[in-house]
Amino acid sequence: MCGICGVVDYREYPHLDPGDLKDMCNRMAHRGPDAEGIKIFPLAGLGHRRLSIIDLQGGHQPMSNPSENLWIVFNGEMYNFREKRKELENFGVLFRTKSDTEVVLQLYLRYREKMLQHIRGMFAFAIWDKTEQRLFVARDRVGKKPLYYFHKPGLFVFASEIRAMLVYPEINGDIDPVAFSDFLTFNYIPDPHTIYQGVRKLPPAHYAVFDKSGLRVERYWDVQFNPDYSMTFEEAKSRTVDMLEEATRLRLISDVPLGAFLSGGIDSSLVVALMSRASGKPVKTFSIGFEDQQFNELPYARKVAEKYGTEHQEFIVRPNAIQILPQLIQHFGEPFADSSAIPTYYLAQMTRQHVTVALNGDGGDESFAGYDRYRHALWMEKYRRL
């Protein structure tokens, strides 16, 4: 997890203060404790806080191409960067680092906006073109990495977290009543709104271009739910396993210690099983438990850990939600009503003492019917038929 930020100011009297970029980076220091980088240009500035995962020595950002007309700040991981690096090398591209960030920059140099079709990964990034005085920002297909922005004529401010953007006085912090209504309806605020007027989320699978002609936001991908009736059920199961194995293997590329959150549910158990199959050594797994047995899932996690021979660690916590709520509010930056954020925070805090990267199964329960409500829905369907 890294933090990116920046500003482009085309107004008549632009004032790009390095101190503003420094303040923005400081507010995201927890996202990237390993390094900080700031670069100021005429009309624009970029900032980066780094959590080093790949190419620990050579991946400093903001990063430029050799001619220094393109500069990038990148948050996330490109899982197929080695494959794409070889393709670019076949075109004669010479790389100065082993970083996936440099591959992203070179893809943009060759393909412009279409480069997003070449990337597999989770990402939010910004590229400043000094020659064209043009900013290009993009977010991954399902929105795993956040990106917020503020736009008014001649001015564009962006960051990985909302509170970093509040450095700029143009963002007055007034509440958006539409966003507040959405929160009361959905328990979160859907994109493109945020709780603040004028501050927007770049939606997943979108990119934005900002230059002197204004702001343009475009979708570059959409999920397709069309069923494929050409496969048998057995073929579909086999293909699902193949896809999960590949997805897990790609996420094991790391130059730092790596582990997994394990709750014992279907989602995290699948991830740990596939990690164990792909890894040549025991997987490090981490579970959180509570003294109240009604909420304690440790016995389930323990069974999975024993089955796959993981290096398993358990933590029993006595959560004090009131104590950590202010910190959680700061990190989310706006109202968010998912109470699972509290145990996840404790688990991440404890896991970080042992590894830098942890895989989890978020989203898997929705795909693999991991919640009781799916069984209840099946019962209700039978009842309706009756």
Summary of the structure (lengths in Angstrom):
residues: 386
radius of gyration: 22.3
end to end distance: 50.7
largest distance: 72.0
contacts: 1194
relative contact order: 0.10
helix: 37%
strand: 25%
